[in-house]
Amino acid sequence: MRVVLQRVNKAQVVINEEVVGKIDHGLVILVGITHEDTIEDLKYMVNKLINLRIFADDAEKMNLSLKDVEGSILSISQFTLYGDTRKGRRPNFMQAARPEQANELYELFNQLLRDEGIQVETGEFGAMMQVKLTNDGPVTLMIDTDQKN
């Protein structure tokens, strides 16, 4: 599982000119799922996302977590995070999970976040979407469950 996160002041996702998900202070996460991902990977990612200290405290130091600041998440499924560009000029997406498996894990992942008390907004799995955001910092990080300790 791979997530690119951006700390934001506000964000929204639009499909066919209609806003389908919108948050204020929090994280936009682009979520890539591979065919090897398990529920343990989902749980690891949830724990990492909600407890990662990337929000500023009163001294402007990154000491607060998403839970500490009562932030929200805009979660966007993004199979292209598993695009392999090493050969040729067209990405290979063989590492991305098949849509049925990816959607099931993606929905479970979002529910696990909600179970932790996080407000989660989403786009639509498989749809063409426009994500609009105001990056705060900017702060952008990538978390990959293949690199966990």
N, C-alpha and C positions, 0 to 999 in steps of 0.2 A: 504494500500500500504506500502510496506516495501522495503527499499533500504540499501544495504551495500555499502559504498563508500570507496575507497582507493585513496589517493593522490599519483600520479605517475609521474615519470620522462619520462617514455615511456611505451606503452602497445600495444598489438595486440591480435586479435582473429583469430584463424586458424580453418578452416573446410576442412577436407579431404586434409591436407597438403598444403592448399592454404590460404594465408593471405587475409581475407575479410574485416577487419577493423583495423586501426592503428592510434595511436595518439602519440604525444610527451607530453609535460607538460600539466597536467590536472587531470581528475578523471576517474577511472574505477568505474562504478556503476553496481551492481547486482540488478536487479529490480524484485521484487515479487509483484504480483497482486492477490488480493482476490476478491471473488464474490460480496463483499459489496462496492467496490471502485467506486467512482464517479469522474466526471470531476473536482469537487472541490478538491478532494484528489490529482489529477494530478497537478493542479495549485499550490496547497500548496507545493508539493514536488519540482516542478520546481523553485519556489521562494526560497525555502530553499537551494537547491543545488547551484544555481547561486550566492547567496548572503552570504552563510556561510563563515565566515572569518577563513580559515584554511591554507592559504598560507602565507609564511614568507615575512615580509617587510624588509627594509634595516637593521633594528635592530634585525633581526632574530626572531621577534615576529609574531605570527599568527594573522595578522591584515588585510590581503587582501583576497578578494573573487575570485572565478573563473572568474567573469567578470573583476575584477581589473587586473588580470594577463593575461587576454585574453587566458585562457586555453580551452582545448577541453574535450569532454566526450567520453569515450568508454562505450556504454550502452549494457548490456547483460541481456536478459530475464532469470529469475531464479525462476521457480515455487517452487523449493525446499526450498526457504526461508520460505514457509508456511508449512514445514514438522513438524508434531507433533510427538515427540519421547517419550511422557510420558508413553505410554503403549506398551508393547511388544518390539520386536527387529527390527521391520520394520516400518519406518516412515509412518504416515497417512497424505495424502495430500488433505484431504477434504476441507480445508480452502482455497486452491488455486483456483483461478477462472478457469472455463472451458476454453480450448484452444481458442475457437472462441472469447469469451469475452476478455480474457487476451491479445490476439494478437491485437485486435482492440484498447484497452486502451493503450497497450505498444506503438503502432505506433503513437497514438495521443500524448502520453507523449513525445516521441522523437521529434515530430513536434512542440510541445509547447516550447521545449528547443531551437530548431532551430529558432523559431519565436523570441526568445530573443537574437538572434545573436550568439548563441553557435554552434561551429562545433561539430556535433555528428556523430560518427561512430558506427556501430552496428555489431553484429553477425547475425545469422539467427534464427528466432523464431523456437523453437522446435528441432533444430539440435544439434548433438553432437559436442561440441566445445572445443578447448583448448585455454585458456586465459593465455597469458604470460605478465608479468608486472614487472616493477621495482618500488616497493613501496618507496615513498619519505618520510622519517621520521623515522620510519613508522608512517603514519597517517591512521587509519581505524576507521570509525564510522558507526553506524546504525541509520537510521531515520525511524520512523514508524508513519503513519498518525493517527493511533489509539491513539497515545500519544501526539498529538498536543494540544496546548492551544489556 
